[in-house]
Amino acid sequence: MQEVRIPDSRMFIWPGVHVESGENIKVLSPGSKRVFVVTDKPCIPIARHVAMSLQQARFEVSGGVASATKGTAKAATLSQLQTKLDALEKDGVCVVAVGGTSVLHLAMRLSGSRPLFLIPSTLRAQVDAAVGGATCPVFAGRWKPPMAVFADPTLLREMPLREYVAGLAEPVKCAIVQDADFFEFLDSNAGKIRDRDMNTLEELIFRAATVKSAAISTQTPGAGARATLRYGHWVGGAIERFAGAAILHGEAVAVGMEAEANLAQKLGWADDAMLKDQNRLLKAMGLPTRVKGAPADKIALPLLANGLSKPDLPDAVGHTRGPASATSALIKAAIAAITK
């Protein structure tokens, strides 16, 4: 049983916590009498267990299922859910989100001033979306923080392997830029992590969330805090734009970390050992480190078109040096290294 203090929020981590959410929400939000549960189709079985827990805690439970579609259909779903939620009395209603990153973000938009509780169902949602910059004003967040997050490692057992592995990019990122001890934990427990050992996953979620919480707690975020949210995303975002649905977010971030570490080496910041350590850990987690055959020039194009933005890069495992000013030639070379 673990707890992480997040700015204006708390995260509770233990196996089975999602089926105990009712009593916990009753304690944390004593003024709430009704609960509006937001989920999506894949997570309906989990949401049913949550609803049972809420009913046992004597809440009146209602809710809605979010669409997995995009564009106009997604906007229509949001509007429908907002109408259902607004039809409830303003006072005494809290919102509970059960699902992955998109469901959590949807619930953040819906909740407004109402108490919000998150039950993330994927690894990425547990270590990223539930403790991310989107709910932190210092990092230009869009929504208010949840009152609490209930992160249950047992929900990760049934995740498709590829999605589970992609979620491991976030813990690796946190370890590389902020926490050398966490890196050693991931490195020495790679087998247990791949096998989804519950005790190991509980510790992984706790340590990754602790790093993220420390990053978003600062009122004057420096290089380490910024990199905790963004390392790998600079190049990773360009890869996602190029590859689209063919690559998962975590896969793109993993390859992005390889490119950005390569850039740090070309700048003389990081040595060969740092690159080898990162590469070894990414591979041990089952994450990709290359997008072989992809056109390097197309991936580099949006990075160069953005006025050579300055990513915060590591100079050693567990430490970040700061924003990098790199020439077009160095950026192109770093991208080329991940396409061979």
SERO-4910 file (N, C-alpha, C, O; in steps of 0.05 Angstrom, whole numbers):
BEGIN
 pado doro    nc1    nc2    nc3   cac1   cac2   cac3    cc1    cc2    cc3    oc1    oc2    oc3
  Met    A     17    -24      0      0      0      0     18     25      0     34     28     18
  Gln    A     14     42    -20     31     65    -23     14     90    -28     -9     88    -37
  Glu    A     25    113    -21     11    138    -27     31    159    -37     53    161    -26
  Val    A     24    173    -57     40    195    -68     24    221    -65      1    223    -74
  Arg    A     37    241    -54     25    267    -52     31    283    -78     54    289    -84
  Ile    A     10    289    -92     11    305   -117      1    333   -111    -17    335    -94
  Pro    A     10    354   -124     -1    381   -119    -31    381   -120    -43    375   -141
  Asp    A    -44    388    -97    -73    390    -95    -87    364   -100   -111    363   -106
  Ser    A    -73    341    -97    -84    315   -102    -69    294    -87    -49    300    -74
  Arg    A    -78    269    -89    -65    246    -76    -68    222    -94    -89    219   -107
  Met    A    -48    205    -94    -50    180   -109    -47    157    -89    -28    156    -74
  Phe    A    -66    138    -90    -66    114    -73    -60     90    -91    -73     86   -112
  Ile    A    -41     74    -84    -31     52   -100    -31     26    -84    -16     23    -65
  Trp    A    -48      7    -92    -46    -20    -81    -64    -38    -97    -84    -30   -109
  Pro    A    -57    -64    -98    -74    -83   -112   -102    -84   -101   -106    -88    -77
  Gly    A   -122    -81   -118   -150    -82   -110   -162    -56   -101   -185    -55    -93
  Val    A   -147    -34   -104   -157     -8    -94   -182      1   -109   -198     15    -99
  His    A   -184     -8   -135   -207      2   -150   -234     -9   -140   -255      5   -142
  Val    A   -234    -33   -128   -259    -44   -117   -264    -34    -89   -284    -41    -76
  Glu    A   -246    -18    -78   -249     -5    -52   -253     25    -54   -252     39    -34
  Ser    A   -258     34    -79   -259     63    -84   -283     76    -70   -281     99    -62
  Gly    A   -305     61    -67   -329     74    -55   -325     85    -28   -331    108    -23
  Glu    A   -314     69    -10   -309     78     18   -288    100     18   -290    119     34
  Asn    A   -268     98      1   -247    119      0   -258    145     -9   -251    166      2
  Ile    A   -275    145    -29   -287    169    -39   -306    181    -19   -308    206    -16
  Lys    A   -320    164     -4   -338    173     17   -323    189     38   -332    210     48
  Val    A   -299    180     45   -282    194     65   -271    220     53   -270    240     67
  Leu    A   -261    218     28   -248    241     16   -267    263      8   -260    287      7
  Ser    A   -292    256      1   -312    275     -8   -338    271      7   -358    262     -5
  Pro    A   -338    277     33   -362    271     49   -387    286     41   -409    278     47
  Gly    A   -384    308     26   -407    323     17   -420    312     -8   -442    321    -16
  Ser    A   -408    292    -20   -419    280    -45   -440    259    -39   -435    242    -22
  Lys    A   -462    260    -52   -484    240    -49   -488    224    -74   -497    201    -73
  Arg    A   -480    236    -97   -483    223   -123   -457    222   -137   -439    239   -134
  Val    A   -454    201   -154   -429    197   -169   -436    193   -198   -454    177   -205
  Phe    A   -423    208   -215   -426    205   -244   -401    191   -255   -379    203   -253
  Val    A   -404    166   -264   -381    150   -273   -378    153   -304   -397    148   -319
  Val    A   -354    160   -312   -348    162   -341   -328    139   -348   -308    136   -334
  Thr    A   -334    124   -369   -316    103   -377   -319    100   -407   -333    116   -420
  Asp    A   -306     79   -419   -310     73   -447   -316     43   -449   -315     29   -429
  Lys    A   -322     33   -473   -331      6   -476   -312    -15   -465   -320    -34   -451
  Pro    A   -286    -13   -472   -267    -34   -462   -266    -35   -431   -260    -56   -420
  Cys    A   -273    -13   -418   -270    -12   -388   -296    -16   -374   -297    -12   -349
  Ile    A   -318    -23   -388   -344    -26   -375   -342    -47   -352   -354    -42   -331
  Pro    A   -329    -70   -356   -328    -90   -334   -314    -78   -309   -323    -83   -286
  Ile    A   -293    -62   -312   -280    -49   -289   -299    -29   -277   -301    -27   -252
  Ala    A   -312    -13   -294   -331      8   -284   -354     -5   -268   -363      7   -249
  Arg    A   -362    -29   -275   -384    -42   -260   -375    -49   -232   -390    -46   -213
  His    A   -350    -58   -229   -339    -64   -202   -337    -38   -186   -343    -38   -162
  Val    A   -329    -17   -199   -327      9   -185   -355     18   -176   -359     28   -154
  Ala    A   -375     15   -194   -402     23   -188   -413      7   -164   -427     19   -147
  Met    A   -407    -18   -163   -416    -35   -141   -404    -25   -114   -418    -23    -94
  Ser    A   -378    -17   -115   -365     -7    -92   -378     20    -83   -382     25    -59
  Leu    A   -385     36   -102   -398     62    -96   -426     58    -85   -434     72    -66
  Gln    A   -441     39    -96   -468     34    -85   -466     22    -57   -483     29    -41
  Gln    A   -447      6    -52   -443     -5    -25   -437     17     -5   -443     15     19
  Ala    A   -424     39    -15   -418     61      2   -442     81      3   -439    103     13
  Arg    A   -465     73     -8   -490     88     -7   -490    113    -25   -503    133    -19
  Phe    A   -475    112    -47   -477    133    -67   -499    126    -87   -504    103    -92
  Glu    A   -512    147    -97   -529    144   -121   -511    145   -145   -496    165   -149
  Val    A   -512    125   -162   -493    123   -184   -507    125   -211   -527    111   -216
  Ser    A   -496    142   -228   -504    143   -256   -479    148   -272   -457    148   -262
  Gly    A   -482    152   -298   -458    157   -314   -463    153   -344   -485    153   -353
  Gly    A   -441    150   -359   -443    147   -387   -418    135   -399   -397    135   -386
  Val    A   -420    125   -424   -398    111   -437   -388    129   -460   -404    138   -477
  Ala    A   -363    135   -459   -351    153   -479   -345    138   -505   -339    114   -504
  Ser    A   -348    152   -527   -342    140   -553   -312    140   -558   -297    159   -549
  Ala    A   -302    120   -572   -274    119   -579   -267    133   -605   -245    134   -614
  Thr    A   -288    145   -617   -284    158   -643   -272    186   -639   -270    196   -616
  Lys    A   -265    198   -661   -253    225   -660   -270    245   -675   -291    238   -686
  Gly    A   -262    270   -674   -275    291   -690   -303    297   -681   -308    300   -657
  Thr    A   -321    299   -700   -349    308   -694   -363    288   -676   -377    296   -657
  Ala    A   -359    262   -680   -372    242   -664   -363    244   -635   -379    241   -616
  Lys    A   -337    249   -631   -327    251   -603   -338    276   -590   -344    275   -566
  Ala    A   -340    298   -605   -351    323   -594   -380    318   -586   -390    329   -566
  Ala    A   -395    303   -602   -423    297   -596   -426    281   -571   -443    286   -555
  Thr    A   -407    261   -567   -408    245   -543   -402    262   -518   -415    259   -498
  Leu    A   -383    280   -521   -377    298   -498   -401    315   -491   -407    318   -468
  Ser    A   -415    325   -511   -438    341   -507   -460    326   -493   -473    336   -475
  Gln    A   -464    301   -502   -485    284   -489   -479    278   -460   -496    279   -443
  Leu    A   -453    271   -455   -446    266   -427   -448    291   -410   -457    290   -387
  Gln    A   -441    314   -421   -443    339   -406   -472    345   -399   -478    354   -377
  Thr    A   -490    340   -418   -519    344   -413   -529    326   -391   -544    335   -373
  Lys    A   -521    301   -391   -529    282   -370   -519    291   -343   -533    290   -323
  Leu    A   -493    299   -342   -482    308   -317   -495    333   -307   -500    335   -283
  Asp    A   -499    352   -324   -511    378   -316   -540    375   -307   -550    392   -293
  Ala    A   -553    353   -315   -580    349   -307   -582    341   -278   -604    343   -265
  Leu    A   -560    332   -266   -560    325   -238   -558    351   -222   -550    372   -232
  Glu    A   -565    349   -197   -563    372   -179   -534    381   -178   -515    365   -178
  Lys    A   -530    407   -177   -502    418   -177   -487    410   -152   -463    403   -154
  Asp    A   -500    410   -130   -486    403   -105   -488    373    -99   -507    360   -105
  Gly    A   -467    364    -86   -467    336    -78   -461    316    -99   -466    292    -96
  Val    A   -450    325   -122   -443    306   -144   -413    307   -149   -401    328   -151
  Cys    A   -402    283   -151   -373    281   -159   -371    264   -184   -390    249   -190
  Val    A   -349    266   -197   -344    251   -222   -322    231   -218   -301    237   -206
  Val    A   -326    207   -228   -306    186   -226   -300    176   -255   -318    168   -269
  Ala    A   -274    177   -263   -266    168   -289   -253    140   -287   -235    136   -270
  Val    A   -262    122   -303   -251     95   -304   -241     89   -332   -258     84   -350
  Gly    A   -215     88   -336   -206     83   -363   -177     92   -368   -163     98   -349
  Gly    A   -170     93   -393   -143    102   -401   -141    132   -404   -158    147   -394
  Thr    A   -120    140   -417   -113    169   -418   -136    186   -430   -143    207   -419
  Ser    A   -148    177   -452   -169    193   -464   -194    196   -446   -206    217   -446
  Val    A   -200    175   -431   -223    176   -413   -217    195   -390   -234    211   -382
  Leu    A   -193    194   -379   -185    212   -358   -187    241   -367   -197    258   -352
  His    A   -177    247   -390   -178    274   -401   -206    283   -406   -213    306   -400
  Leu    A   -223    265   -415   -251    272   -420   -265    279   -393   -279    299   -392
  Ala    A   -260    263   -373   -272    268   -347   -262    295   -335   -277    308   -321
  Met    A   -237    301   -339   -226    327   -330   -241    350   -342   -247    370   -329
  Arg    A   -248    348   -368   -263    368   -382   -291    370   -371   -302    392   -368
  Leu    A   -303    347   -365   -331    346   -357   -335    357   -328   -355    370   -323
  Ser    A   -316    351   -311   -321    354   -282   -325    383   -274   -340    389   -255
  Gly    A   -311    402   -287   -314    430   -279   -305    434   -251   -282    427   -243
  Ser    A   -322    445   -234   -316    450   -206   -322    427   -188   -317    428   -164
  Arg    A   -334    406   -199   -342    383   -182   -317    367   -174   -297    366   -188
  Pro    A   -319    353   -151   -297    335   -143   -292    314   -164   -312    302   -174
  Leu    A   -267    308   -170   -260    289   -191   -242    268   -179   -223    274   -165
  Phe    A   -248    243   -186   -231    220   -178   -224    204   -203   -241    199   -220
  Leu    A   -199    195   -205   -190    180   -228   -183    152   -221   -169    147   -200
  Ile    A   -192    133   -237   -184    105   -234   -172     96   -261   -186     86   -278
  Pro    A   -146    101   -265   -133     96   -290   -130     66   -295   -122     51   -277
  Ser    A   -136     57   -319   -137     28   -324   -113     18   -340   -109     -6   -343
  Thr    A    -96     36   -349    -72     29   -364    -47     39   -350    -48     57   -334
  Leu    A    -24     27   -357      1     36   -345      7     65   -352     15     80   -335
  Arg    A      4     72   -377      9    100   -385     -9    119   -369      1    140   -360
  Ala    A    -34    112   -366    -52    130   -351    -44    132   -322    -47    153   -310
  Gln    A    -35    110   -310    -27    110   -282     -3    126   -276     -1    140   -255
  Val    A     17    125   -294     42    139   -288     46    165   -304     66    179   -299
  Asp    A     27    171   -322     30    195   -338      6    213   -336      7    234   -324
  Ala    A    -17    205   -349    -40    222   -350    -51    230   -322    -61    252   -318
  Ala    A    -50    211   -304    -61    216   -277    -42    234   -260    -51    245   -240
  Val    A    -17    237   -269      2    254   -254     17    271   -274     41    272   -274
  Gly    A      3    286   -291     16    299   -313     13    329   -313      0    341   -295
  Gly    A     24    341   -333     24    370   -335     -4    381   -342     -9    405   -339
  Ala    A    -22    364   -353    -48    374   -361    -65    384   -337    -84    399   -341
  Thr    A    -57    375   -313    -72    385   -289    -54    402   -271    -61    406   -248
  Cys    A    -33    413   -283    -14    429   -267    -12    457   -279      0    459   -300
  Pro    A    -23    477   -266    -22    504   -277      6    514   -284      9    529   -303
  Val    A     26    506   -269     53    515   -274     63    506   -302     78    520   -315
  Phe    A     53    483   -311     60    473   -337     38    479   -357     33    463   -376
  Ala    A     24    501   -354      2    509   -372    -19    488   -374    -30    482   -396
  Gly    A    -26    476   -351    -47    456   -351    -74    467   -358    -80    491   -355
  Arg    A    -91    449   -369   -117    457   -379   -140    453   -358   -161    465   -360
  Trp    A   -135    434   -339   -157    427   -321   -147    426   -292   -123    426   -287
  Lys    A   -166    426   -274   -158    425   -246   -150    397   -238   -159    378   -251
  Pro    A   -134    394   -218   -125    367   -210   -148    351   -199   -167    362   -188
  Pro    A   -147    324   -201   -167    308   -187   -164    309   -157   -142    316   -147
  Met    A   -185    303   -143   -183    302   -113   -165    278   -105   -150    280    -86
  Ala    A   -167    256   -120   -150    233   -114   -149    214   -139   -167    215   -156
  Val    A   -128    199   -140   -124    178   -161   -121    151   -147   -107    149   -127
  Phe    A   -135    131   -157   -133    104   -147   -120     87   -168   -132     79   -188
  Ala    A    -94     81   -164    -78     66   -184    -76     37   -175    -63     31   -155
  Asp    A    -88     19   -190    -90     -9   -183    -73    -26   -202    -80    -28   -226
  Pro    A    -51    -37   -193    -34    -53   -211    -48    -78   -222    -40    -88   -243
  Thr    A    -68    -88   -208    -82   -112   -219    -96   -107   -245   -101   -125   -260
  Leu    A   -103    -81   -250   -116    -75   -275    -98    -78   -299   -107    -78   -322
  Leu    A    -72    -80   -294    -52    -82   -316    -49   -111   -325    -36   -116   -346
  Arg    A    -60   -130   -311    -57   -158   -318    -68   -165   -345    -56   -180   -360
  Glu    A    -91   -154   -352   -104   -161   -377    -99   -142   -400   -110   -145   -421
  Met    A    -81   -123   -396    -74   -104   -418    -61   -119   -441    -45   -137   -436
  Pro    A    -68   -113   -465    -53   -124   -488    -23   -119   -485    -15    -97   -476
  Leu    A     -7   -139   -491     22   -137   -486     34   -112   -499     50    -98   -485
  Arg    A     27   -106   -523     40    -83   -537     33    -57   -522     51    -40   -519
  Glu    A      8    -53   -514      1    -29   -499     14    -27   -472     23     -6   -464
  Tyr    A     16    -50   -459     30    -51   -433     59    -43   -436     69    -26   -421
  Val    A     72    -55   -455    101    -49   -459    104    -19   -466    123     -6   -457
  Ala    A     87     -9   -483     89     20   -491     87     38   -467    100     59   -466
  Gly    A     71     30   -447     68     46   -423     93     48   -407     96     66   -390
  Leu    A    112     29   -410    137     28   -395    156     51   -404    175     56   -390
  Ala    A    150     64   -426    168     86   -435    167    109   -414    188    122   -410
  Glu    A    145    113   -401    143    135   -382    160    131   -357    175    149   -350
  Pro    A    159    108   -344    178    103   -322    207    105   -330    224    116   -316
  Val    A    214     94   -354    242     96   -363    250    125   -366    272    133   -358
  Lys    A    232    141   -378    238    169   -382    244    183   -355    263    197   -352
  Cys    A    226    177   -335    230    190   -309    257    182   -297    271    198   -285
  Ala    A    264    156   -300    290    147   -289    314    160   -302    333    168   -289
  Ile    A    313    162   -329    335    172   -344    341    201   -336    364    209   -333
  Val    A    320    218   -334    325    246   -331    325    256   -302    335    278   -296
  Gln    A    316    239   -283    313    249   -256    323    231   -233    329    241   -212
  Asp    A    324    204   -237    327    187   -214    344    162   -222    334    143   -233
  Ala    A    370    163   -216    388    141   -222    381    116   -206    385     94   -216
  Asp    A    372    120   -181    364     96   -165    340     82   -177    338     58   -177
  Phe    A    321     98   -188    298     86   -202    307     71   -226    296     50   -233
  Phe    A    327     81   -240    339     68   -263    349     40   -255    343     20   -268
  Glu    A    364     39   -233    374     14   -224    352     -6   -216    354    -30   -221
  Phe    A    330      5   -205    307    -12   -198    295    -25   -223    290    -49   -224
  Leu    A    291     -8   -244    280    -18   -269    299    -38   -282    290    -59   -292
  Asp    A    324    -32   -282    344    -49   -294    346    -77   -281    347    -97   -295
  Ser    A    345    -77   -255    348   -102   -240    322   -118   -238    323   -142   -231
  Asn    A    300   -105   -244    274   -119   -242    260   -122   -269    235   -125   -270
  Ala    A    275   -120   -290    263   -121   -317    246   -146   -321    225   -145   -333
  Gly    A    256   -169   -312    241   -194   -316    215   -194   -301    194   -202   -312
  Lys    A    214   -184   -276    190   -183   -261    170   -163   -273    146   -167   -273
  Ile    A    181   -141   -284    164   -121   -297    151   -133   -322    127   -129   -326
  Arg    A    166   -147   -338    155   -160   -361    134   -180   -354    114   -184   -368
  Asp    A    138   -194   -331    119   -215   -322     95   -203   -307     77   -218   -298
  Arg    A     96   -176   -303     74   -162   -289     70   -172   -260     48   -176   -251
  Asp    A     93   -175   -246     92   -181   -218     79   -158   -202     87   -135   -206
  Met    A     59   -164   -186     43   -143   -174     59   -126   -154     56   -101   -155
  Asn    A     75   -138   -138     91   -122   -119    111   -104   -133    115    -81   -125
  Thr    A    123   -114   -154    142    -98   -170    127    -75   -184    138    -53   -185
  Leu    A    104    -81   -195     89    -60   -209     79    -38   -189     79    -15   -196
  Glu    A     72    -46   -165     63    -26   -145     86     -7   -139     82     17   -138
  Glu    A    110    -18   -136    134     -1   -131    141     16   -155    148     39   -152
  Leu    A    138      4   -179    144     20   -204    125     44   -206    134     66   -211
  Ile    A     99     39   -202     80     61   -204     85     82   -183     84    106   -189
  Phe    A     91     74   -159     97     92   -137    121    109   -143    121    134   -140
  Arg    A    143     97   -153    167    112   -158    165    131   -182    174    153   -182
  Ala    A    152    121   -203    148    138   -226    130    162   -219    135    185   -227
  Ala    A    108    157   -204     90    179   -197    104    198   -178     98    222   -179
  Thr    A    122    189   -161    137    206   -143    155    225   -158    156    249   -152
  Val    A    168    215   -179    185    232   -196    168    253   -210    175    277   -210
  Lys    A    146    245   -222    129    264   -236    117    285   -217    116    308   -224
  Ser    A    109    276   -193     97    294   -173    118    315   -165    111    339   -163
  Ala    A    143    307   -161    164    326   -153    168    346   -176    173    370   -170
  Ala    A    166    337   -201    171    355   -223    149    376   -225    155    400   -230
  Ile    A    124    369   -222    102    388   -225     97    404   -200     80    422   -200
  Ser    A    111    397   -178    107    412   -153    122    439   -153    114    457   -138
  Thr    A    143    441   -169    159    466   -168    144    489   -182    131    485   -203
  Gln    A    146    512   -170    133    536   -182    151    549   -203    142    565   -219
  Thr    A    176    541   -204    195    552   -224    208    528   -237    232    522   -232
  Pro    A    194    514   -255    205    489   -266    230    493   -282    231    509   -301
  Gly    A    251    479   -274    276    480   -289    279    457   -308    259    444   -315
  Ala    A    304    453   -317    308    433   -338    299    405   -329    286    391   -345
  Gly    A    306    397   -305    298    370   -296    268    366   -295    258    345   -303
  Ala    A    254    386   -285    225    384   -284    213    383   -312    195    367   -318
  Arg    A    223    400   -330    212    401   -357    218    374   -371    200    364   -385
  Ala    A    242    364   -368    249    339   -381    233    316   -371    228    297   -386
  Thr    A    225    316   -346    209    295   -335    183    292   -350    172    270   -353
  Leu    A    172    314   -360    148    313   -375    153    310   -405    137    298   -419
  Arg    A    176    320   -415    179    323   -444    201    307   -457    202    305   -481
  Tyr    A    219    295   -441    241    280   -454    230    258   -472    212    243   -464
  Gly    A    241    256   -496    232    237   -515    208    246   -531    202    235   -553
  His    A    194    266   -522    170    276   -535    176    295   -558    160    298   -577
  Trp    A    199    308   -557    206    327   -579    209    312   -605    194    318   -624
  Val    A    226    292   -606    229    275   -630    205    256   -632    195    250   -654
  Gly    A    196    245   -609    174    226   -609    149    237   -621    135    223   -636
  Gly    A    144    263   -616    120    276   -628    122    277   -658    103    273   -672
  Ala    A    146    282   -668    151    283   -697    147    255   -710    137    252   -732
  Ile    A    156    235   -695    152    207   -704    122    200   -705    113    188   -725
  Glu    A    108    208   -685     79    203   -685     64    217   -708     47    205   -720
  Arg    A     72    241   -714     60    256   -736     65    242   -762     48    241   -780
  Phe    A     89    230   -765     96    217   -789     82    189   -791     71    182   -812
  Ala    A     84    173   -770     75    146   -770     45    142   -765     33    123   -773
  Gly    A     32    161   -751      4    160   -746     -3    136   -728     11    130   -708
  Ala    A    -24    122   -735    -34     99   -719    -15     75   -719    -19     56   -704
  Ala    A      5     75   -737     23     53   -739     41     50   -714     54     29   -710
  Ile    A     43     71   -698     60     71   -675     45     81   -651     30    100   -653
  Leu    A     49     68   -628     37     77   -603     53    100   -591     77    103   -597
  His    A     40    115   -574     53    139   -562     79    131   -547     99    143   -551
  Gly    A     77    110   -530    101    102   -515    123     92   -533    147     96   -527
  Glu    A    116     79   -555    137     70   -574    151     93   -586    176     93   -589
  Ala    A    136    114   -594    148    138   -606    165    152   -586    187    162   -593
  Val    A    157    153   -560    173    166   -540    199    151   -535    220    164   -531
  Ala    A    198    125   -535    222    109   -532    242    114   -554    266    119   -548
  Val    A    233    114   -579    251    120   -601    261    149   -599    284    156   -605
  Gly    A    242    167   -590    250    195   -587    272    199   -566    289    215   -569
  Met    A    271    183   -545    292    184   -524    319    176   -536    339    188   -530
  Glu    A    319    156   -553    343    147   -566    355    170   -583    379    175   -583
  Ala    A    338    183   -599    347    205   -616    358    228   -599    378    240   -606
  Glu    A    343    235   -578    351    258   -562    376    252   -545    393    270   -541
  Ala    A    380    227   -536    405    220   -523    428    221   -543    450    229   -536
  Asn    A    422    212   -567    443    214   -588    451    243   -593    475    249   -597
  Leu    A    431    261   -593    437    289   -596    454    300   -573    473    315   -577
  Ala    A    447    291   -548    463    299   -525    492    290   -528    510    304   -519
  Gln    A    496    266   -539    523    256   -543    538    273   -564    561    280   -560
  Lys    A    524    280   -586    537    295   -607    544    323   -597    562    336   -608
  Leu    A    529    333   -577    535    359   -565    558    358   -545    568    378   -535
  Gly    A    567    333   -539    588    330   -519    578    329   -491    594    331   -472
  Trp    A    552    327   -487    541    326   -460    541    298   -448    551    294   -425
  Ala    A    532    279   -463    529    251   -453    551    234   -466    560    239   -488
  Asp    A    561    214   -451    581    196   -461    569    171   -472    545    167   -470
  Asp    A    586    153   -482    576    128   -494    562    111   -473    543     97   -479
  Ala    A    572    112   -448    560     95   -427    531    102   -422    514     84   -418
  Met    A    525    128   -423    497    136   -418    479    126   -440    457    116   -434
  Leu    A    488    128   -465    472    118   -487    468     88   -486    446     78   -491
  Lys    A    489     74   -479    487     45   -477    469     36   -455    453     17   -457
  Asp    A    470     50   -432    453     44   -409    423     48   -416    406     31   -411
  Gln    A    417     71   -429    390     76   -437    380     56   -457    358     45   -455
  Asn    A    397     50   -477    389     31   -498    384      3   -486    365    -10   -494
  Arg    A    401     -5   -467    398    -31   -455    372    -33   -440    358    -53   -441
  Leu    A    365    -11   -425    340    -12   -409    315    -12   -427    296    -27   -422
  Leu    A    316      4   -448    293      5   -466    288    -23   -478    266    -32   -480
  Lys    A    310    -36   -487    307    -62   -498    298    -83   -478    283   -101   -484
  Ala    A    308    -80   -453    300    -99   -432    270    -96   -426    257   -116   -418
  Met    A    259    -72   -429    230    -68   -425    214    -78   -449    189    -80   -448
  Gly    A    228    -83   -472    214    -92   -496    206    -69   -514    190    -72   -532
  Leu    A    217    -45   -509    210    -21   -524    228    -18   -549    251    -27   -549
  Pro    A    218     -6   -570    234     -2   -594    254     20   -590    249     39   -574
  Thr    A    276     19   -605    296     40   -604    302     52   -632    319     69   -635
  Arg    A    288     41   -652    292     50   -679    266     50   -695    247     36   -688
  Val    A    264     66   -715    243     65   -735    257     60   -762    258     78   -779
  Lys    A    267     37   -765    284     30   -788    269     35   -815    246     27   -818
  Gly    A    284     48   -833    273     53   -859    255     78   -861    248     85   -884
  Ala    A    249     90   -839    233    115   -840    250    138   -852    274    138   -847
  Pro    A    237    156   -867    253    178   -879    261    198   -858    244    213   -847
  Ala    A    287    199   -852    297    217   -831    290    246   -837    284    262   -818
  Asp    A    290    254   -862    285    282   -869    257    291   -863    252    313   -854
  Lys    A    237    272   -866    210    279   -860    205    281   -830    189    297   -821
  Ile    A    218    264   -815    216    265   -786    229    291   -775    218    304   -757
  Ala    A    251    298   -787    266    322   -777    252    348   -785    255    369   -772
  Leu    A    236    347   -807    224    372   -818    209    388   -798    214    412   -796
  Pro    A    190    377   -782    175    394   -763    193    405   -741    188    426   -730
  Leu    A    214    390   -734    233    400   -713    248    424   -723    252    443   -708
  Leu    A    257    423   -747    272    445   -758    253    469   -765    262    492   -763
  Ala    A    228    463   -772    210    484   -779    201    500   -754    191    523   -757
  Asn    A    204    489   -731    195    503   -706    217    521   -695    217    527   -671
  Gly    A    234    530   -711    254    549   -702    275    537   -684    286    550   -666
  Leu    A    281    511   -688    302    498   -672    296    501   -642    312    512   -627
  Ser    A    272    491   -634    265    491   -605    286    476   -589    300    459   -600
  Lys    A    288    483   -564    311    473   -548    301    452   -528    290    460   -507
  Pro    A    304    427   -533    296    406   -514    315    404   -491    339    410   -494
  Asp    A    305    397   -468    322    392   -444    332    364   -446    317    344   -446
  Leu    A    359    361   -446    371    335   -451    388    326   -427    398    342   -412
  Pro    A    390    299   -423    406    289   -401    435    289   -408    443    287   -431
  Asp    A    452    291   -387    481    288   -391    491    263   -376    515    257   -379
  Ala    A    474    250   -361    481    225   -347    455    213   -338    434    226   -337
  Val    A    456    187   -332    432    174   -322    423    187   -296    439    188   -276
  Gly    A    399    197   -295    388    209   -270    393    239   -268    386    251   -248
  His    A    404    251   -289    410    280   -288    406    293   -315    414    282   -335
  Thr    A    394    317   -314    390    333   -338    405    359   -338    406    373   -317
  Arg    A    418    365   -360    435    389   -361    420    414   -367    424    435   -354
  Gly    A    401    413   -386    386    437   -392    378    438   -421    382    418   -436
  Pro    A    368    460   -430    360    463   -458    384    463   -477    405    475   -472
  Ala    A    381    448   -499    402    446   -518    398    463   -543    376    463   -554
  Ser    A    419    477   -551    419    492   -576    435    476   -596    459    474   -593
  Ala    A    422    464   -615    435    447   -634    431    457   -663    411    469   -669
  Thr    A    451    453   -679    450    461   -707    431    441   -722    425    419   -713
  Ser    A    423    450   -745    407    433   -763    421    407   -769    409    385   -770
  Ala    A    447    409   -774    463    385   -781    463    365   -758    460    341   -764
  Leu    A    466    374   -733    466    355   -711    439    342   -707    437    318   -701
  Ile    A    418    358   -710    391    347   -707    386    325   -728    375    304   -723
  Lys    A    393    332   -753    389    312   -775    406    287   -770    396    265   -776
  Ala    A    429    290   -759    446    266   -753    434    249   -731    435    225   -733
  Ala    A    423    262   -711    410    247   -689    386    232   -699    381    210   -690
  Ile    A    370    244   -717    347    231   -728    356    208   -746    344    186   -746
  Ala    A    377    212   -762    387    191   -780    395    166   -764    392    144   -774
  Ala    A    405    170   -740    415    148   -724    393    129   -716    398    105   -711
  Ile    A    368    139   -714    346    121   -706    330    109   -729    311     95   -726
  Thr    A    339    116   -754    325    105   -777    342     84   -792    333     73   -812
  Lys    A    365     78   -781    383     59   -794    377     31   -785    390     11   -793
***
